[in-house]
Amino acid sequence: MSEDLHGRYHEYLERFERALGDLPVGAFAKFGGRLIKKLSFEEFSPAYLKYEDLRVHYQKSIERGDTIDDIVRRILREDAANLVLEPPD
């Protein structure tokens, strides 16, 4: 996966500030019903790659008509919240 992680991190920081205000890295805030931490770039990169990998697998499963276990949806919601993203449907 060739992601522009610095670009994605910048987008995350913009989303975070829009949704939760201008908090310092490491601060905690509530988003999507969860307490999340504002991530540093070093924390964001593996979290984003994990989320993106799971999101792609989830989307492919939906397109195939597979039954999706509730645990996968819960993990996606949690990972999305940590990245200040709306979870996929």
C-alpha positions in Angstrom: 0.0 0.0 0.0 1.6 3.2 -1.1 -0.1 5.8 1.1 0.9 9.4 1.6 1.0 9.1 5.3 2.1 12.7 5.9 -0.8 13.9 3.8 -3.2 11.6 5.6 -1.9 12.8 9.0 -2.4 16.4 7.9 -6.0 15.5 7.0 -6.5 13.8 10.4 -5.2 16.9 12.2 -7.7 19.1 10.2 -10.5 16.7 11.0 -9.5 16.6 14.7 -9.4 20.3 15.0 -12.8 20.8 13.2 -14.5 18.2 15.3 -12.7 18.6 18.7 -10.9 21.9 18.7 -7.2 22.8 18.8 -5.9 20.4 21.4 -2.2 19.4 21.9 -1.0 16.0 20.7 -1.5 13.5 23.5 -4.7 15.2 24.8 -7.9 13.2 25.1 -11.3 14.1 23.8 -14.7 12.4 23.3 -15.6 11.5 19.7 -18.2 9.0 18.4 -19.1 8.1 21.9 -15.5 7.1 22.7 -12.6 8.8 24.5 -9.8 9.2 22.0 -6.3 10.6 22.2 -4.9 13.1 19.7 -2.2 11.0 17.9 1.3 11.9 17.0 2.5 11.0 13.5 4.3 8.0 14.9 1.0 6.8 16.6 -1.2 7.7 13.6 0.7 5.9 10.9 0.3 2.3 12.1 -3.3 3.1 13.3 -4.2 4.4 9.9 -2.6 1.5 8.0 -4.5 -1.0 10.2 -7.8 0.8 9.7 -7.4 1.1 6.0 -6.5 -2.6 5.6 -9.5 -3.6 7.6 -11.8 -1.1 5.8 -10.7 -2.5 2.4 -11.4 -6.1 3.5 -14.7 -5.1 5.0 -15.8 -3.3 1.8 -14.8 -6.3 -0.4 -16.8 -8.6 1.9 -19.8 -6.4 1.6 -19.5 -6.3 -2.2 -19.3 -10.1 -2.2 -22.4 -10.3 0.0 -20.6 -12.0 2.9 -22.1 -11.9 6.3 -20.1 -9.5 8.5 -19.6 -10.4 12.1 -20.5 -7.8 14.6 -16.9 -7.9 16.0 -15.5 -6.6 12.7 -18.0 -3.7 12.7 -17.1 -2.9 16.3 -13.4 -2.9 15.5 -14.0 -0.6 12.5 -16.1 1.8 14.6 -13.4 2.0 17.2 -10.5 2.4 14.7 -12.5 5.0 12.8 -13.2 7.0 16.0 -9.5 7.0 16.9 -8.8 8.6 13.5 -11.8 11.0 13.7 -13.4 9.3 10.8 -17.0 8.2 10.3 -17.1 4.4 10.1 -18.2 2.8 6.8 -21.7 1.6 6.5 
